[in-house]
Amino acid sequence: MPDDSAAAAQDGPAESQPAKEEQKGSALWREIKGLLWVLLAVLAFHSFVAKPFYIPSESMMPVLLKGDRLVVSKYPYGWSWVSPSFHLFPRTDGRLLGKMPERGDIVIVTPPGSNEDYIKRVVGLAGDTIEVRDGRLVLNGQTVASERRQPAMIPVDANVPCGIEFSGFIVQGADGKDYCRLPIIRETLPNGVSYDTIDLGRSPGDDYGPITVPAGHVFLMGDNRDRSADSRFPAGAPENGLGGAVPWENIGGRAEFVTFSLDGTTELLNPVSWFDALRGGRAGMSLRPRREPKPE
């Protein structure tokens, strides 16, 4: 007599194989869906709440150095076509729950006709008359208060080599290390916001305007005044500036604080170098405007 139990045992695996494959397929799809939801959550957070930002140039020295990593908040001025991290939406006018930046805010901005993000400081709002005379900012006919400060001593490294742009400003410190010794002018805007700028001498942007900032626009400048492609310069090559005052819907967010900073010596396959390249003293540095106390 045939052994029914043995036959059942032999038939069992063959019958359950499709079910096992279906279970594996379902588990894999659940994993993929989970990853997609995480990706969407990260993109939504980056687009509408905050995102990291890397400083790729020297245009905002001395406050920001090439190699700084920042947090940029997306919500302070409301949202526009430029808010999503990849600028995929059509360009439209206006903002949702919009609010104008304040003078002195450091913002990220997408130049008209470009998808690249710049980082600059707001120095003029709609209705302001902007002029630069001999390198000094003039706002509504009044020269912005300024004073010469002690030079900034910025350590020379791979990200701040103090190269040809700063020819003649490299010095050796008492510790035997090389520094970029940069002339500093501190400006104070009418609202009391104060910040340091670099003044290297005569440059093409030292005389500009006057122009009146149109409604719904802001005028932006870099703190490294003689090495910044900003609202003073035409958009596109070769100047690669912002082409004048920028529509407020092109503002992507406000810089909040430095998370960490790298000196440019990291090696992708050498984790130890990631820590060796960290610049000390920059993590947690606030980028919100500093207001000078009003005289009594």
C-alpha angles and dihedrals in degrees: 000000000000117000103244093189092054091048090050090050091052093046095045100078093046091053095047097046096087090048091052092049090049090051091050091048091050092048091050091049090050089053092049092048090049091052091047091053091049090049091049091048091051092047091048091049092048092047101045109018114026142323139189119258131196122214105228101176146032097249095109099045134162094033094039126035129201105265096037116134115210142184113236117194116217102197108060093088099029124249135296140162089290095057098085109087095240098039092232098151123091115266110262136172124254135015137262110246085354125193127178119243118247124245108271097029116135108226141175113237136185111219117232110272094017139090094206120110121230127187119220143147124260109237101157137039133196111302095020120128110225127198136158118209120184089338096309121118115238117197120191091341095310123105108238112248111262139169134187113248135190111291118267113248104209116181113243114240140144092285094042103034094160087229134165093316088064099035111170096016100093116107138168117247128219088262090061093249126123121252137185103236102201127185111243130208116185114212125198117198122213091262090059097256110145130193140158123254131188118239112192096168132262117004137159092263096055093094119043139147143303096231132158116232108238123233112282093020138105131205115228134194136176120240090231088070098185095047104040129107099209142131091315093068134063119261118250131030135003099016095029091198130146096263097238128304112003126227109253091235087068090065108103101187149308125280109238112175145334113261097188140328133223128205095215099257098105118129116207095221096040110075091184089064090058089067096037090055095056114115112225124234099022103089111104095014109154119233096191115120116276114221121210115228113256114246113255 
